Amino acid sequence: MKLTGKTALVTGGALRMGRAICEALSREGCGVVIHCRSSVREADVLQQEFAARGSRAWTIQGDLATEQGCFAVMDQAWARVGAIDFLINNAAIFQRRRLAEVEEAAVLDEFRINLLAPLFLTREFAARTRTGAIVNLLDRRVAGHAVESVPYALSKKALEELTYLTAIELAPGIRVNGVAPGAILPPPGETGAAMKQNAAQTLLKSNPRPEEVADAVIFALKADSMTGQILYVDGGRHLFGST
Ligand SMILES: NC(=O)c1ccc[n+]([C@@H]2O[C@H](COP(=O)([O-])OP(=O)(O)OC[C@H]3O[C@@H](n4cnc5c(N)ncnc54)[C@H](OP(=O)(O)O)[C@@H]3O)[C@@H](O)[C@H]2O)c1
């Protein structure tokens, strides 16, 4: 499938990986709805950059922490654009918490954004169209047992399962795939030291770039015969090690 003339909604699209995905989509001729929560200024600047070179782009703001918030974001996107062809569930939160540090509120926060938001957005997308494609941003940790980030790991493993369930449920019209990055960008506040350590733990001895993750998203959208598939972009890290 060519992406030219299509339109994608990218959650958390203003910064970091989301921004790289928006840029890759725009380069493919795909219109982009850049969703943001707090990064309104960055989303506006990106939208203006796209518009300045003649690419279709919109921004929408909304908190995805509630079912109603997810409904409002999808509703707003369709009202602004007319029709959405692709949903990229990129927005997420990440906290390092081992078992002893796990608290109910933190678990619920990660489940709301990392699992329930993609679930409700997928439901709302499928309620509005019979054709299209969805890509869920997972994590290479779904292949292991990440004891240093228990709520996050659980939320992303559940999102992997949601990818399979919805690939079955929404076929044949809507394809659903996952992209599972390794360490790409350090979480805010963390140094590059952990990234160096991560690179050393990959087969290819380097951390992938955000643009490589974006390329995998583009491939998943274009691959007409692919659904229920997880693409790891992690230098081979998912093949070994349990954490
Ligand atoms: N970074 C990595 O190395 C890495 C590794 C493996 C997997 N991943 C996955 O790849 C994806 C992108 O990673 P990233 O590091 O670029 O993500 P990120 O910076 O942690 O978060 C992306 C965006 O999510 C949005 N967001 C958070 N809470 C929200 C809420 N309540 N409502 C609406 N939006 C909310 C934020 O938007 P605003 O800024 O507008 O508030 C944020 O900019 C994520 O799914 C992540 O789990 C990342």
The ligand as an ORCA input file, in Angstrom:
! r2SCAN-3c Opt
* xyz 0 1
  N      12.736      5.622     24.140
  C      13.107      4.364     23.972
  O      14.315      4.053     23.925
  C      12.064      3.276     23.833
  C      12.461      1.952     23.943
  C      11.514      0.952     23.792
  C      10.193      1.268     23.523
  N       9.816      2.562     23.430
  C       8.405      2.876     23.131
  O       8.369      3.699     21.969
  C       7.362      4.712     22.116
  C       7.994      6.100     22.001
  O       9.035      6.219     22.952
  P       9.494      7.646     23.511
  O      10.601      7.400     24.464
  O       9.679      8.584     22.381
  O       8.165      8.047     24.328
  P       8.027      9.146     25.487
  O       8.886     10.302     25.142
  O       8.227      8.511     26.822
  O       6.467      9.525     25.389
  C       5.880      9.914     24.162
  C       4.751     10.862     24.419
  O       3.679     10.225     25.133
  C       2.817     11.270     25.503
  N       2.020     10.960     26.692
  C       2.444     10.534     27.916
  N       1.401     10.490     28.774
  C       0.288     10.869     28.089
  C      -1.078     11.035     28.401
  N      -1.563     10.846     29.643
  N      -1.932     11.437     27.436
  C      -1.475     11.681     26.185
  N      -0.193     11.556     25.817
  C       0.685     11.159     26.750
  C       3.692     12.508     25.771
  O       3.149     13.580     25.001
  P       3.346     15.123     25.465
  O       4.836     15.365     25.432
  O       2.600     15.904     24.455
  O       2.766     15.241     26.867
  C       5.075     12.057     25.281
  O       5.767     13.048     24.570
  C       6.697      4.442     23.457
  O       5.548      3.656     23.265
  C       7.758      3.678     24.237
  O       7.217      2.844     25.234
  C      10.723      3.580     23.587
*
